[in-house]
Amino acid sequence: MRLSVLVGPAHWSGKTHQLQLFAVARALAERGHDVTYVTSSLEPEAQLSPRPANLAVVTSNTVRWPAQRDVELALRCPAEPEWRVRADLVGHSCSAAEAFLLGDDGALLASLRRARFDVALVDAGCLASHLLVDALYPLPHLYFLCY
């Protein structure tokens, strides 16, 4: 059975789990599935060639996750209550997701809605992927990539 698979971003331009997700996306494409890998920028792994013809990389440059943000939040953990740091992380993630989904006048989100995916591969710890899948439509099956 050939599936149409959406692989959501592991992070908004950070490296958290992106290498693993891209490797899984590539493996699914090599097994004959149509795969769409969504990211906020073309990471080096997404530029590798040859890339299977049925592996589409969808990007938007409307948002970038500052690499320093992860460091800043991690350094705050010992000095502040964890819930406060996590709340700030969620706030930053929601702002980034909103900019990503609504950037380009919503053209990116509209094109993903037209694609009609059978299943989504979502990093279990990534709010960005959950927000993307929720913004598209309910998928019949949702698999989580755990670490």
Secondary structure, 3 states (H helix, E strand, C coil): CCCEEEECCCCCCCCCCHHHHHHHHHHHHHCCCEEEEEECCCCHHHHCCCCCCCEEEEECCCCCCCHHHHHHHHHHCCCCCHHHHHHHHHHHHHHHHHHHHHCHHHHHHHHHHHHCCCEEEEECCCHHHHHHHHHHCCCCEEEEECC
